[in-house]
Amino acid sequence: MKATVDFFFFGLYPYICLGVFFVGSLLRFDRDQYTWKSDSSQLLRTGQLRWGSNLFHAGVLFLFFGHFVGMLTPHFLYEPFMSPGTKQVLAMTAGGIAGVLALIGVSLLLHRRLSDPRIRATSKTSDIFLLWLLWVQLVLGLATVPLSAQHLDGSVMLVLAEWAQRIVTFRPGAAELMADISWVFRAHMVLGMTMFLVFPFTRLVHVWSGFGSLSYLVRPYQVVRSRRLNLPADHNRSRRPVA
């Protein structure tokens, strides 16, 4: 039974989530572009949003790219200058700090959305569900730090990285690697994959627009002309009032 559950969640579920992530995002952009936004509630209340949003985004972006690089970088690339144990300590320290910042940020956002009657009234069910999902995911991520401290040789990190690399390269045997991993790591990973599953159906789609907005750094300046300059030449001639 356990082997079947492992095979589903760590052998099939990753591909289900990634398939829904890419296809769902494409379909939503193609069919429902009006909803392709973050639905900001800044006009209703700003102060707590500023702190919560900045802390959350700074922390979660660091965590995302840290996980991406840490889990998908083959061991042989960093082995000459960094041991698995050193990499694990670095990940625990940097990830722990970023995780705390992101957790404080999402807690502020969740409190703001639930405690303010106006914001609560304009919130979708998916908005509140997403914040709770992020909150639980961050708590689970922080809970893995003391567990990682019990394996400072980097053995657990090597197993998790090997699992991720087998998934993205379609190599068999990924699910079997997770047999002896703690339930906290397993729950954290399943919930992380679930974030990709719900991505196309929530405000998370604005992340794609965030990557697209990098074009603002290289595009030419926008030229704004006066409307008067675009009118026909005879339009501005003075006309006498008709008697």
MIGUDREN-280025 format. One record per residue: residue in one letter; x, y, z of N, C-alpha, C in turn. Coordinates in steps of 0.2 Angstrom, whole numbers, plus 5000, padded with zeros to 4 digits. Each point is the difference from the previous one (the first is absolute). Layout:
REM residues N
AXYZXYZXYZ
...
***
This chain:
REM residues 243
M500449945000499650065000500450065000
K500550005004500550065001500350014993
A500249954997500450014994499550034994
T499449985000499550024996499950085001
V499950025006500050075002500650044998
D500649975001500650034998500050014992
F499849954997500150004993499550064997
F499450005003499550054997500350075002
F500250025006500250075002500750024998
F500449954999500750024998500249974993
G499649974997500149974993499550034995
L499450005002499550034995499850075001
Y499850015007499850075002500450064997
P500749995000500450064997499850024993
Y499949954996499850014993499350024999
I499549985004499450035000500050075002
C500350025005500150075002500350044995
L500549984997500450044995499650014994
G499649944998499650004994499450065001
V499749995006499550055001500350075000
F500650015003500350075001500150034993
F500349964995500150034994499450014995
V499649945000499450004995499550055003
G499950005007499550045003500250074999
S500650025001500250074999499950034993
L500249954995499950024993499350014999
L499549965002499350004998499750065004
R500250025006499750065003500250064997
F500750004998500250064996499650014993
D499949944997499750014994499250015000
R499749985005499350005000499750055005
D500450025005499750045006500550055002
Q500350044995500550055002499850055005
Y499350025000499850055005500249985007
T500049945002500149985007500849995001
W500450014995500749995001500350065004
K499950005006500250065004500149985007
S500250045005500149985007499550035004
D499550044997499450025004500250045006
S500450055000500350035006499450045004
S500149995006499550045005500450065003
Q500550034997500350055003499650065001
L499550014996499650065001499650005006
L499949945003499649995006500450015006
R500649985000500450015006500749994998
T500550045001500750004997500549985005
G500050025006500649995005500249935001
Q499549965002500249935002500249964993
L499750024995500149974993500750014998
R500350075001500650014998500649965004
W499949995007500449965003500049934999
G499349974999499949934999500349984993
S499850044995500249994993500750004999
N500350055003500850004999500349945003
L499949995006500349945004499849944996
F499449994999499849934996500449994994
H500050064995500349994994500749995000
A500450045005500749995000500249935003
G499649985005500249935002499849954995
V499450004997499849944996500450004994
L500250064997500450004994500749965001
F500350025006500649975002499949935001
L499549985003499949925001499949974993
F499650034996499849964993500749994996
F500450055000500650004996500549965003
G500050005007500549965004499849924999
H499349995000499849934999500249984993
F499950044995500149984993500749994999
V500450045002500749994999500349945004
G499850005007500349955004499849934999
M499449994997499749934999500249984993
L500150044995500149984993500750014998
T500550025004500750014999500349935001
P500349964995500349945002500550005005
H500149955004500550005005500750014997
F500249984994500750004998500250074998
L499550054999500250074999500250045005
Y499849985006500250045006500549965005
E500149934998500449965005500750025000
P500350034995500750025001500150065005
F499550045001500250055005499550015006
M499549955000499550005005499849935002
S500049985006499849935002499250015001
P499749944999499250005001499850025007
G500549995005499850035007500050075000
T500550034997500150075000499450044996
K499849964995499450034996499449995004
Q499949955004499449995004500050065005
V500650015004500050055005499850074997
L500350014994499850074996499350004999
A499749954997499350004999499650015006
M500249965005499650015007500050075002
T500650035000500050075003499750054995
A500250004994499650054995499349994999
G499849945000499349984999499650015006
G500349995006499750015006499850085001
I500550044998499950075001499450024995
A500149984994499550024995499349975001
G500049945003499449975002499650045006
V500450025004499750045006499750074997
L500450034996499750074997499449984996
A500049954996499449994996499449985004
L500149965006499549985004499750065004
I500450055002499850065003499650044995
G500250004994499650044994499449974999
V499949934999499449974998499550005006
S500350005006499650015006499650065001
L500450064998499750065000499550014994
L500149974994499550004995499449965002
L500149955003499449965002499650035005
H500350035005499750045005499650064997
R500350034996499750064997499449984996
R500049944996499549984996499449985004
L500149975006499549975004499750055005
S500450055002499850045005499650064998
D500250024994499750074997499349984996
P499550025003499349984997500050024992
R500250064998500050014993500449964996
I500649985002500549964996499749935000
R499749985006499749935000499450004995
A499750055000499450004995500249994993
T500550034998500350004993500449954999
S500249955004500449954999499749944997
K500349974996499849934997500149955005
T499749944999500249945004500749984999
S500150004993500749984998500650045003
D499850075002500550045003500249985007
I499549985004500149985006500349935001
F499749964995500349935000500850004998
L500150054996500750004997500550035006
L499850055004500450025005500149955006
W499449965001500149955005500549944998
L499949994993500549954997500750025001
L500150064998500750035001500250005007
W499650025005500250005007500249935002
V499649954999500149935002500749974996
Q500150024994500649984996500650035004
L500050065002500550045003500249975007
V499549985003500149975007500349934999
L499849964995500349944999500750004998
G500150054996500750024998500550015005
L499750055005500450015006500149945004
A499549965000500149945005500549954997
T500250004994500549964997500750025002
V500150065003500650035002500349965006
P499749995005500349965006500149934998
L499549974995500149934998500750004996
S500150054995500650004996500650005005
A500050045006500550005004500349945003
Q499549955000500249935002500449964995
H500050034994500449964994500550054997
L500450035003500550054998500549974995
D500049944998500449974995499750014993
G499450035000499750024994499649944996
S500049945004499749944997499350014997
V499650045005499350014998499950044994
M500450065000500050044994500249974994
L500549965000500249964994499449964997
V499649965005499549964998499450054996
L499950055004499450054997500250034993
A500750015000500250034993500049954995
E500249945002500049944995499349994997
W499550005005499349994998499850064995
A500150065002499850054995500350004993
Q500649985000500449994994499749954996
R499849945003499849954996499350014998
I499650045003499350024998500150054994
V500450055000500150044994500349974994
T500449955001500349974995499749934998
F499449995003499649944998500349935001
R500550005005500349945002499649965005
P500049934999499649965005500350005007
G499649975004500249995007500050065005
A499750054998499950065004499749995006
A499449965000499549995006500449965005
E500449954998500349965005500550035004
L500350064998500450045004499750035006
M499450015000499650035005499849965006
A500149934999499849955005500250025007
D500650025002500250015007500050075002
I499850054996500050075001499450015005
S500250055005499550025005499350034997
W499549995004499350024997500050085000
V500450035004500050084999500350024993
F500549974998500350014993499549984995
R499749945001499549984995499450044999
A499750025006499550055000500250074997
H500550025001500350064998500050004992
M500349944998500149994992499350004997
V499549965003499449994997499650074999
L500050035006499750075000500350054995
G500749994999500350044995499849994993
M499949934999499849984993499350034999
T499650005006499350024999499950074998
M500550045002500050074998500150014993
F500349954996500050014993499349974997
L499749965004499449974998499450065000
V500050045005499550055001500250074996
F500650004998500350064997499550034995
P499849974995499650034995499350025002
F499849985006499350025002500050055005
T500550035002500150055005500350064997
R500150055005500450064998500749994999
L500349945001500749994999500250014993
V499550004995500250004993500350074999
H500050055004500350064999500850005001
V500249945002500749995000500350004993
W499649974995500250004993500150074998
S499550045002500150074998500650045003
G500249975006500650035003500649994996
F500049944998500649984995500050044994
G499450014997499950044994500250075001
S499950035006500150075001500750025000
L500549955000500750014999500150044993
S499649994996500150044993499950075001
Y499850035006499950075001500850035001
L500449965001500750025002500450014993
V499749984994500450004994499650044995
R499350005001499650034994500250085000
P499850034994500250074999499550045004
Y500150065001499650055004499350014996
Q499550005004499450024997499950074999
V499850024994500050074997499350025001
V499850055004499450035001499950074997
R499650004995499950074997499350035002
S500050075000499450035002499549994994
R499449995003499449994995500050064995
R500150065002500050064996500449994994
L500649975001500549994994499749954995
N499649965002499849954995499350024996
L499850065002499450024996500150034994
P499650004995500150034993500250075001
A500350024995500350075001499450055000
D499549994996499550055000499550005007
H500149955004499649995006500150065005
N500650025000500250055005499950084998
R499750004994499950074998499450035004
S500250065001499450045004499450014996
R499549995003499350014996499650055004
R499750044996499650055003499349975001
P499750025006499349975001499550024995
V499649954998499550024996499450045003
A499950064996499450045003499449975000
***
